[in-house]
Structure formats: C-alpha cells, structure tokens
Amino acid sequence: MLTLALALVLVIPVAGAVMAGVARVGEARGVALRAALVTALLAIGVSWVAYPAGYRVMLAGLPWLEHGSSAGLFGLLLDPLATILLLVATVIGFLTVLYSGGYLQKENQEHSVGAEHHGRFYFWLLAFLASMVGVATAPNFLQLFVFWELTTVCSWSLISFYRSPSSLRAGFKAILMTHAGGLFFMAALLVMFVKTGSFDFDAPARLDGNVRGAVYAFLMIAAWGKAAQVPLNTWLPDAMEAPTPISAYLHAAAMVKAGVYLMARAVSSGWAMPEGVGLVMAIMALVTILIALSFYFVQDDLKRLLAYSTIAHLGYVLLGVAIGALGSPIALQGGALHIICHAFGKATLFLCVGAVAWKTGSRSIAGLRGIARIMPLTATAYFVGVLAVTGIPPFACFWSKFMILAGAMQLASPLGPVIMAVVLIESLVAFGWMLRVGQKVFLGPWTPPADRPLHPLPVSMQIALVALIAGCLVAPVVGIPLVHRIVP
Amino acid sequence: MITFRLLEVAAAFLVLGAATAFFTRRRRKVCGWVSVAAMGGAAVLMIAVAVRAFAGAADAEVSVLPIASLRSALSVRVDALSALFLCVSGPVAWMTTLYSVEYMSRYTKDSVAKYFPVLLLLFFSIAGTVVTTDLFWFLVFWEVMTLTSFFLVIYERENRESHRAGLKYFIWNQGAALGMVAAALVLWRHAGSFGFAAIRDALGALQVSNPLLAHTVLFLFFAGFATKAGLLPFWNWLPDAYAAAPSSATAAFGGTMSKLGVYGLLRVFLHLLPLGSFTTSWGVVIACVGLASLFIGTLAALQQDDTKRLMSYHAIGQVGYMFLGIGAGLALLRTNPLLGTMGLVAGLFHMVNNCFYKSCLFLGAGAVEFRTGGRSLAAMSGGLGGVMSATMACSLIASLAIAGVPPLNGFASKWLMYVTGILGGEVSFLLPVAALVAMFISLVTLASFLKYLGGAFLGAATEVKGIREVPMTMLAPQVVLATLCIAAGLLPIVPLRLVHQAVVGLPSAAGLPALSALVGPGPNLALVKDGVVLATWAPMPVALVLLVLGAAAFFGLQRAGGAATRTVPVWAGGEEEEPALMRYRADSLYRPFKDAFHGMYPHVPPLQLSVPVFVRRTLDLDRWLFRPIARGTADAARGVSRTHVGIPQVYLLWIIVGAVAVIMTILLVSGGAP
C-alpha cells in the first residue's frame, strides 16, 4: 500500500506533465494544479504514515548489472532525510504551480505570457517536480544520479523559458556547470561500483583509504556544482533570467537542495567521510558564505540579491553537513533542518519579488519605493521571509542555524569559534542589508505610476504567499522531529 | 504546576488576543478594545502568578517543548525576581494598551493591524523572557522582543526617519543578541545544557579553568543587556528609536522592555555567576558604566528640544542610576553585605519606580502630541496647563518623581543609593563621589523637566484655542501611573519588601541581610547600626509637613492677605508686547550648560559599507576563470572545424599524418621492441 502510494507520488506528476503538455490551450493550468495538489497531499500522507520508522522497498534490478548487497537496483526509500526533501519538493512545488497560475498571465507587467505557452511551462515544471521526488526517494546513488541529471535538464529548459538571448545563454551556462559537477558524480559512482560492487548509500563508507577520500571529494564537487558553491557558483545569479516562480522553486527551494541533499545523504549513511574532505568542505562553505555576502551590496536587481543569499545559505547547509562529518551530528541535523527552513523562507522572498515585478514591472531596488501601500500582503511576506532566512526567532532558519552553531561549538578543534564568528557576522550583516532593502522598497511614500494601470494581485498568488508565511513558522516544527532521527 | 497553567492562560490571552486584534483591524476601536481586554486578562494572571511566587508557593519547574539534540526545553519557573518583573510590567503594559485605543487614531494612514497585535506579542515575549529558566528560550524570547518592538518603531510607513531609527535599533540589538548567542553557546558547550542550574555550575568552573573566556562570556552578556537598556556605550539607537515609535509604544519600551536589561543583568550576575571575585570586579565595571551613563545621558537630555528625545536621553540617564546601584551592590556584596544589599535593592527599586514615572512621562508627551501635533519645545506656544490640567498634573508628578523630589518614589530609591554611596566611603572614596555625581544629576534632571513643563504647559493660554483635555481612556492610565508614583513614594517599604525578596531569592545573593536590617521595620526607612541611626527617611511626616506648609501658604498668605487676583497685559518697560514675544522659550534655557557640555554626547556617523572594485573582480570567477575557459574551448572548436574543408585530398593527408603519428607513438611506447 505504502509502496503504491509512494510510487504514485512519483508517477502522478509525470502523468500530469504529459497531460499538461498535450492539453488544449487554457487547460494546462488546471491539469497541472490538480496533479501538483494530489502529489503534495499524497506526499504529506505518505510521510505521516512512514514516520518514524521510515520505509524502504526495492522493486527492480537490471539483469546485466550485478548489484552486490541488496535485492534490486531500483526502489523507493522514505527515511527522515528523504522525507524532508520530499516535503520541500512537493509542498513548495504545489505552491509554485498555484502561484504560477496567477503569474503567467497577460497582466504580468514584467513578462506578459500568453496561454499558448502554458503547456510547455507546466510540462517542464511538473517533470521537474517528478525528478525532485525521484531524487528524494532514491534508495541508492545510481537512482539518485538518474533523477539528478533529469533535474538538470528540466532546469535548463525552464531557465530558458522566455527564449530571449540572455535566458538562452543563462540556461546553457547552468546546464554546463551543473553537468560538469554531474560528471564528478558519475566518476564517484564508477569508482564505488568497481570497488564495492554496490551503489548503496553506505558504499563509500566501505571503501578504504585514499579511494574513499576521492569518492567523497567527487561527490562534494558534484554537490558544489548543483548547489552553486564556490567555485561553481556563477551560474545561479545568471539563472535569474527564469520566470520568478521557477527561480523560487528551482533555484531556492528544490534543485539546488538536491546538491546539499546528496552530501547530507553521503555523510549520514555510514558517517565515514574522511576528516580532510570534511575540513575542505567546511572551509569552502565558509568561503562561499563570505563571497556571496560580499556580492549583496552591489546588487540592484532584487532577484540577484536573493540568488546570492541562496548561495550563502546552501553554504550553511554544507557547513552543517561538514561539521557533522567532523564529528558533531547535531550540526548535520541542523544542516538538514536548514534545507526545509531555508526552502520556505527563500521561496517566500522570491515569490514576493515575483509579485512586485508582476504588479509594477520592476525588480530594481533603486527604482521601487513605498509599495507596501499597494501590496500590504507582499510587504508582510517579504519581511517575514527576511526574518526567516536571516534567522530571527521564531522564524524558520533561526532553529537550523542555531543547531549548526551548536554543532560547531561541540568540535574539539579551534574551528568551532571561527565558524561561529563567521556565521554570526554574516547573519548580522546579511540581516541588516536585507532589512534595509526591504525598507527601501516597501516603505516610504508611494507615488502611483502615471503610464500604466495596476492590476490587483491574483488570488492564487496571494494564497501561495499566505501559505508560505505560515510555512516559515511551521517548517521547524515539522523539521525538528524529523532531523532528530538522523543519528549515527 | 498552577503557576504554569496560569501563565499558559496568560499566554493564550496574549496570542489569541493578537490574532483577534489582527482580524478586527478594519475597525480601529474594536481592535484596540480587544487588545485592552486581552492584555487586561493577561495582566491579572501575571499579577496572580507574582502573588503566588511572593507568597512562597514553591511551584516546581515545568518543562515543555524539548529539543533533544540541544538538550534544551522551555522550562518555566517563577522566582521572586521574575514575579517582580511580571507584576510591574503587567499593569504598565495594560495601561499603555488602554492609552493606545484613542491615541492610535492619530495615525490615519497606517493600519492598526501593525500596532495592537504586535504590541500584545511584545508583552508576550517580555513575560516569556522573565519566566523561563532555560538560556536558549531566554534568548528566543529576547529576540522576539527585539523583533516586535522593531515593528513598533517603524510603525509609520511613510516616515523615513522612523525607518532609519528602526533599522539602527534592530541592528544594534541584533548584534548584541548574537553576542549573547555566542556566550550562551560557549556556556552550553561546558554545561551540556541550557538550564540555568547547569550553566551556573559551568560558569563557576570556567572562572577557575579559563578566566579569560569567563570574562569574555560575561562581557557579551553585559553588552547584550546594556544595549537593550540603552546604556553607554551601547546607547546610540535609543533616542532615535524611542522618538520614532508611537508614544504609547515608547511608554511600553521605557516602562517594560528596556528594563529587561536590568533583569538580565541580575539574572546573569547573581544567578548564573556564583559569588566570587568576578562578581566584585564586574560590579565595579557596571557601576562605572552606570555612572558615566547617568552623567552623560542626563546632560544630553538637557540640550534636547524634542519632548520625546528629551525623555529618551533621560531613559539612558535613569538606567545609569539602576546600573550604578546594582554595580555598587555587586562590588560590595562580598566585603560588606549590608551595603551591598542596599545597593542592589536601591538599583532594583529604582527600576520599579522608573517603570511608573517613565511610562507616565511618555504618555504625557504623547497626550501633548495628540492634541497639538508637535513635539518641539521651541515651537510650542505653552499654556497647555490651562486646558489640559489633568495631563499637566500627572506629568508634573512624574517629572518631580524622576528628578527625585521628596516625597515621591524616585526620591526613595535615590535616597537608598545616596546612603549606599556615602556610607560606602569606608570602603572606597569613589562611592561618595558617585553619590555626589548622582545628586548633581538629579538636579540636572529637575532642570530639564522644568524646561519641559514650562515649555509645554506654562504660560498664557491665549494661543491654545480649540485644544481640549485628552479623552478619558488616555487620561486614566496617566492618573494610575502618577498615583503609583505617589503611593510608592509615601509607602516605600511595601515595594521594598518585594524588591528585597527578589534580590535575596537569587542563588548568589542567598543569605544576605534581612530588609529590617537595612531600613528598619517600616513604614519609615532607617538604617541603624550598633544602635545609632545612620540615615533615615520618613516620607509620611515629610509629606504631611509639606501639605500643611502648602496649605498654610495658600490660605495663610494669599487668602488672609486679601489681595485679589488681577489679570493685566504683560508689561515690558512701557511697551505693550504680545505674550508670545515675551515668553522665555524652552530653547533659551540653560545656555551655559549647553555651551559647556556641547558635543560631549558622542554621535556615531552611520557605517558606510563598500567592497573595493578589485576585490569584486577577484571574486567574480566568471571574469577570470570560466569565461576564458569557455572562450578557449570555443576557439579550439573553431580551430578543429577549420580543418573540415570538404576537399578529399586534405582528408587523405590527415589520415596519413594520423597514421604516422600512431606508428610513432607505438614505437616510442614499446621502445622499439616488436
């Protein structure tokens, strides 16, 4: 029964994608919305039933690929870590689809989109949703890799959705850089299979010596590519050419999370990542956080600002995972919690910016003033998003950041205080800057534009924003019990 | 358990009240009254909890919402110190909410949805901060407090000034709070838990094993609390933020929130820190910082023109008094428990008094602003006393109380402080000096409030036509607070008992002298040592004498003299001038003071952040890494494509060249062997 339900979570978005793709003009939206809703509800239900014991089933193998340790090669898995990613992918996926229904309209002041493009949009979006479900429920590295590369393809298509020269370039850049990371993943797969005859999540832990270090390092580079970490970070800001709901979902909540999920998975299965790799990962995460922070101050485009913030926060997750690998599981729990907390916070922020651009046609920090007057809900959502992302209690990321910091302090090495100092400084500066930007854009006197009408924000976008505000409060409540199950 | 249940209900009142207020936001008055009802219910419950705690009902600690990996849980226990803060902040919060109902009608452009729910959540977080015994949750509530108060500061959407002030406020306080997070984590690492008891043990051990780290931790806590209280040198945000928020919210800040700095100070230095040499040395630091604050803050207040800014600087000065008293108390605690307790009690009692008169003053300034629309003393025409006599009376009482004029409550606590300072002369000559400075500053306080009272209320009532007294719901809170000022002044022994109980209930202050050893059995205060009365203060008799003298002056001199009151135009050497021209304006007062102390109150220019261009270029990996790679790849591809010319002979040539290359390679690899 559970197998069937879990399989449906994967199959329904695929079916929805195909149906939305072939639907008549004007019908794609409804089809997609229903598919996403059913997927999200099923995912929540399955997570509820499978908690706390988790669930794992192997369904099929390949006759020509002898797979050592377990019955099959392909199957489904739903443990606490997978649940976190599954909930992020499906719930925020549904909210994105809901929001897109209002966003992709003729009234959109930034990019007017006709109904004839809806089929293409929803096909790729639901295909992406299905790939993310696949990543979350993969029981071994091989299956994870398949869906991992599928997300890359979907992402490429969605970034280039508007088909302008810049968006085509951005999509190409994204697929090149993430795929370069994917090649390292493939290398890691090959090495672990040759050496252990298995793709299981704990296969790297069974390797010895330098080979183990190399496999973990390869996986780490793959994660860097996917999660836009230094030095493979430059594709993400350019990917902001995508429609805003896509940026929110792919480049804040879901796809980039696949990268950090890979590392969380690799480390928490076996807890055998060599210290050296963990150290490199922690240091690079800190470097990423600081470099991303330095780019905040020169952005005028709200979305690019959020993109750099995303890079920094993926750094936080990897930092937590790295500290976990260095011997402090609470930090890894914090990192896993950050996946869900940041997803809700950042999706809120992106969808706010989308709403602002939808209504005013602008994303410029310098050009916007006092729009809380006409968009009180969006303004509220933005401030909640900022507080959630920068970690002000009781909002989401406070809990995860605190756990990461607590983990850092548990380390015996002097790295702990260094991490704490960097994280606290980043938190304060990022918080001050994002708040300042929010005040600039949303508060102050408002002058209505003379040259164009202001359409009221579609209800579907408003519902999505309200749900995400609630999510910023609820995410830790759901996440904390889950991450506490991730123990050595 | 009963305490916990009561607090739960109080929390439900506040949270559900906030939610209800939000949903009734379109009807401003309804929203306000819902909040008053919710806050009233919560305040009654808070007082009930406090009464239980003072009566000695030893409710066990209750822990909920555990976070296993952090080994933390929301633990709740109300000791006497918590109870004191609950029973002071509950009523003050209620009064400010009541006042807000009418007051918020000033802001026609802004929705009350941004005010009442946030205000209730602020009080929720304040109550949470004082009842938890878990450092993690303490910090959570602390930050929620900062967050909610921030939204009150930036309440006016179109007022850029208030946004700047709010941003500054939040960044300062967030920075300080992050420092406390760091300190808490250091302690957690050593204690293995966030519970106060475990932390106390850990801090005690840390004092011995790593004194430098212990000092750093204590500094971070001190900085956090001093920032919230607005103490020098962490004060910069305070005058801006207090002036920017609606006056009713400012009253809540001054009357409840900033006082949690004092709470935190006592909690850390008398609960988490075991009594020892650290207590003494930090006591000296706290006292010095307090002294500097009260001196500089109050002198800066003298120079202000804006009523709310004037009072904000006094908030800095007043908190200096509290820190001075508590610091002196901590410093003396080990060597001279009697004076040490006296100082602690004086500081904490001053905090209680300050809650009453400071919020009353802010409410008074709000009332003036409500009716006149202005806050600038120089621009005020004066004469409001004629039409707003009740507001003036309340402000007068509160002003005299803050200035420490007997027999009001401010004097009672300052008297204790003076006694501590002067009798402390046997320990150090610095203490009498501090007491003298404090006395001098009381004078300055009086002077600056005379400026306020004179500028706003005195003068001919010719230019205040159309101005009426504020509505009853705005007046009643001021009357209540002013009455509390008088009551606590006339019967100081009653609040002193609670304050003393709060101090000695703390682990590091257990076993200190009883209150009767300090000030006698009451109702008068008298410090008796070896049968000799060293100091005494009898408020009732003094008040009686003052009343009799006042009545005698009024009836005996004026009435008996038989002189009738005449109303005549102002006479200026024969010239007839308009009263406005003849008024001595508020900004002309205290010129010599202003000139002498001009610029002594430091101003910090806003920080300008910028990243140099070359750093940005270096960090831009596209620029020097990926784009060259992409370009190189494209060039190479173009080079390869150039070889495809479509002529068969050229392809044949390539085949031959390739074959030769392969053969050569094989030969080289095999070393010539077949």
HADDOCK unambig.tbl for C-alpha pairs under 7 A between the chains (distance, minus, plus):
assign (segid A and resid 234 and name CA) (segid B and resid 621 and name CA) 7.00 0.50 0.50
assign (segid A and resid 234 and name CA) (segid B and resid 622 and name CA) 6.48 0.50 0.50
assign (segid A and resid 291 and name CA) (segid B and resid 619 and name CA) 6.89 0.50 0.50
assign (segid A and resid 294 and name CA) (segid B and resid 611 and name CA) 6.93 0.50 0.50
assign (segid A and resid 330 and name CA) (segid B and resid 69 and name CA) 6.22 0.50 0.50
assign (segid A and resid 392 and name CA) (segid B and resid 143 and name CA) 6.86 0.50 0.50
assign (segid A and resid 393 and name CA) (segid B and resid 140 and name CA) 5.82 0.50 0.50
assign (segid A and resid 393 and name CA) (segid B and resid 143 and name CA) 6.36 0.50 0.50
assign (segid A and resid 393 and name CA) (segid B and resid 144 and name CA) 6.08 0.50 0.50
assign (segid A and resid 394 and name CA) (segid B and resid 144 and name CA) 6.86 0.50 0.50
assign (segid A and resid 406 and name CA) (segid B and resid 185 and name CA) 6.35 0.50 0.50
assign (segid A and resid 409 and name CA) (segid B and resid 185 and name CA) 6.85 0.50 0.50
assign (segid A and resid 409 and name CA) (segid B and resid 189 and name CA) 6.46 0.50 0.50
assign (segid A and resid 410 and name CA) (segid B and resid 189 and name CA) 6.25 0.50 0.50
assign (segid A and resid 424 and name CA) (segid B and resid 178 and name CA) 6.43 0.50 0.50
assign (segid A and resid 428 and name CA) (segid B and resid 174 and name CA) 6.98 0.50 0.50
assign (segid A and resid 428 and name CA) (segid B and resid 175 and name CA) 6.31 0.50 0.50
assign (segid A and resid 432 and name CA) (segid B and resid 171 and name CA) 6.10 0.50 0.50
assign (segid A and resid 436 and name CA) (segid B and resid 167 and name CA) 6.94 0.50 0.50
assign (segid A and resid 439 and name CA) (segid B and resid 163 and name CA) 6.86 0.50 0.50
assign (segid A and resid 443 and name CA) (segid B and resid 157 and name CA) 5.43 0.50 0.50
assign (segid A and resid 443 and name CA) (segid B and resid 158 and name CA) 6.36 0.50 0.50
assign (segid A and resid 444 and name CA) (segid B and resid 157 and name CA) 5.63 0.50 0.50
assign (segid A and resid 444 and name CA) (segid B and resid 158 and name CA) 4.04 0.50 0.50
assign (segid A and resid 444 and name CA) (segid B and resid 159 and name CA) 6.20 0.50 0.50
assign (segid A and resid 444 and name CA) (segid B and resid 160 and name CA) 6.02 0.50 0.50
assign (segid A and resid 445 and name CA) (segid B and resid 158 and name CA) 4.80 0.50 0.50
